[in-house]
Amino acid sequence: MKNPSFCLEADGSLKQNHEYYYQVQFKLLCCDVQGMKCDSMVWTPQEHIVTNIEQDEEFCNDLEETLSKKHLKHVFPELLTRKNIPVSIEDSGRSSCVCKKPRYRKMVKCGKPNCKVGEFHLPCVNLH
């Protein structure tokens, strides 16, 4: 009996529901060349199989849309703040904090009316 989690179908093609399929299609998508193909080699103690895999455009379009949504919701805010806190993207005309890092939720406003900084991250002013 064959292992159901094995990555290849009986005809030697890569299973479309296997994690390797996602990995190969993602790499083909990142290359951004339409009609791109790659060779995949699977080795076992009994044999090795080389399979030619073509870019699945429908799969890649769905993957790209999903990744774009995830990127905007999770990755982009983290890249801006490095704090994994939702970002408040607004421009007050004043710089934020003495550290010059982007604004994020936990900030304290300066009480001086002519303050050139305006707001501080809590850790930058030793408030936690």
C-alpha positions as CSV (number, residue, x, y, z in Angstrom):
1,M,0.0,0.0,0.0
2,K,1.4,3.4,-1.0
3,N,1.8,6.2,1.5
4,P,-1.2,8.7,0.9
5,S,1.0,11.6,2.0
6,F,3.5,10.9,-0.8
7,C,3.8,13.9,-3.1
8,L,3.3,12.2,-6.5
9,E,0.3,10.8,-8.2
10,A,0.4,7.3,-9.8
11,D,1.3,8.8,-13.2
12,G,4.3,10.7,-11.7
13,S,2.8,14.1,-11.6
14,L,2.9,16.3,-8.5
15,K,-0.3,16.2,-6.4
16,Q,-2.0,19.5,-6.5
17,N,-3.0,19.3,-2.9
18,H,0.5,18.6,-1.7
19,E,2.6,21.2,0.0
20,Y,5.4,20.8,-2.6
21,Y,2.9,21.9,-5.3
22,Y,2.3,25.1,-3.4
23,Q,6.0,25.6,-2.9
24,V,6.8,25.1,-6.6
25,Q,3.9,27.2,-7.8
26,F,5.0,30.0,-5.4
27,K,8.5,29.9,-6.7
28,L,7.3,30.0,-10.3
29,L,5.0,33.0,-9.4
30,C,8.0,34.8,-7.8
31,C,10.0,34.4,-11.0
32,D,7.2,36.4,-12.8
33,V,7.8,34.7,-16.2
34,Q,4.6,33.5,-17.9
35,G,4.8,29.9,-19.2
36,M,7.7,29.1,-16.8
37,K,8.4,25.5,-16.1
38,C,10.7,23.7,-13.7
39,D,11.9,20.2,-13.1
40,S,11.2,18.5,-9.8
41,M,13.2,15.5,-8.7
42,V,11.9,13.1,-6.1
43,W,14.3,10.5,-4.7
44,T,13.5,7.4,-2.8
45,P,15.7,4.4,-1.9
46,Q,13.8,2.5,-4.6
47,E,13.9,5.0,-7.5
48,H,14.1,8.7,-8.5
49,I,11.6,10.5,-10.7
50,V,12.0,13.8,-12.5
51,T,8.8,15.6,-13.3
52,N,8.4,18.7,-15.4
53,I,6.0,21.2,-13.7
54,E,4.3,24.0,-15.5
55,Q,3.0,27.2,-13.9
56,D,-0.6,26.8,-13.1
57,E,-1.9,30.3,-13.9
58,E,-5.3,30.0,-12.2
59,F,-3.7,28.6,-9.1
60,C,-1.0,31.4,-9.1
61,N,-3.7,34.1,-9.6
62,D,-5.6,32.8,-6.6
63,L,-2.4,32.5,-4.6
64,E,-1.3,36.1,-5.5
65,E,-4.7,37.5,-4.5
66,T,-4.6,35.6,-1.2
67,L,-1.0,36.6,-0.4
68,S,-1.8,40.3,-1.3
69,K,-4.6,40.4,1.3
70,K,-2.5,38.6,3.9
71,H,0.5,41.0,3.2
72,L,-1.6,44.1,3.7
73,K,-3.3,42.8,6.8
74,H,-0.3,41.2,8.6
75,V,3.1,41.7,7.0
76,F,2.9,45.4,6.0
77,P,2.0,46.6,9.6
78,E,4.8,44.5,11.1
79,L,7.3,45.9,8.6
80,L,6.3,49.4,9.5
81,T,6.4,49.0,13.3
82,R,8.3,45.8,14.1
83,K,5.8,45.5,17.0
84,N,3.0,43.4,15.6
85,I,0.6,46.1,16.5
86,P,-2.0,47.5,14.1
87,V,-0.7,50.7,12.4
88,S,-2.3,54.1,12.5
89,I,-1.3,55.6,9.2
90,E,-1.9,59.3,9.4
91,D,0.3,62.3,8.8
92,S,0.1,65.0,11.5
93,G,2.8,67.1,9.9
94,R,5.1,66.5,12.9
95,S,7.7,63.8,13.2
96,S,6.9,60.9,15.5
97,C,9.2,60.2,18.4
98,V,12.9,60.8,18.8
99,C,13.7,57.3,17.5
100,K,12.3,58.3,14.0
101,K,10.4,54.9,13.8
102,P,6.9,54.9,12.3
103,R,3.9,55.5,14.5
104,Y,2.0,52.7,16.1
105,R,-0.9,52.5,18.5
106,K,0.9,52.9,21.9
107,M,2.1,56.4,21.9
108,V,2.0,59.4,24.2
109,K,1.5,63.0,23.0
110,C,3.9,65.7,24.1
111,G,2.2,68.4,26.4
112,K,4.1,71.3,25.0
113,P,2.2,73.3,22.4
114,N,5.3,73.9,20.1
115,C,6.8,70.4,20.5
116,K,8.7,69.5,17.3
117,V,8.3,65.8,18.0
118,G,4.6,65.6,18.9
119,E,4.3,61.9,20.0
120,F,6.6,59.4,21.6
121,H,6.5,55.6,21.7
122,L,6.0,54.5,25.3
123,P,9.2,52.5,25.5
124,C,11.2,55.5,24.2
125,V,10.2,57.6,27.2
126,N,10.5,54.6,29.7
127,L,6.7,54.1,30.0
128,H,5.4,50.6,29.6
